Amino acid sequence: MQTYASRSLDRDAVSPLAKRNSLPFCDLYVDLHPPSVLIADDDPNVAPLVVAALKPYHIHTEAVTDGADALSRLREHTYNLVVLDLEMTGIHGFDVLRALREIPRHERVPVLILTADGSHEALARSFGHGADEFVKKPFDISELGLRAFRLIRPFRH
């Protein structure tokens, strides 16, 4: 007599590749080590909004208020994403981005530019310096969260 479980196993044995395209139930590395994001923006009202945008995705965030602090954190830690304002006091966002790309362990870290400067020049320079995404302030919190999450965990077929 064949039970339901053994019939199911037999069917899987006949076509073992049938379920290969299904996504895993959980990603243990991500579950044990949540992604981390560095937010660099000199406006103290922006970081809490970015944190709120990332909250549904269970992402660890750290915030700094100037370019020098951002570079210091980047020398000490590795992040899965950097959210970077362009017009910061002290070191400009483009200089932070350029320095970030020169650090070997950060050369491929995704960077999302979050800026009030929505000019075509700022957009072109951002991508020219190696940014991966560009969002103009003011921004939609849900959209920002989704764009950031897609940079951290790229869409998979």
Buried (B, 14 or more C-beta within 10 A) or exposed (E): EEEEEEEEEEEEEEEEEEEEEEEEEEEEEEEEEBBBBBBBBBBEEBBEBBBBBBEEBEBEBBBBBBBBBBBEBBEEEEBBBBBBBBBBEBBBBBBBBEBBBEEEEBEEBBBBBBBEBEEEEBBEBBEEBBBBBBBBBEBEBEEBBBBBBBBBEEEEE
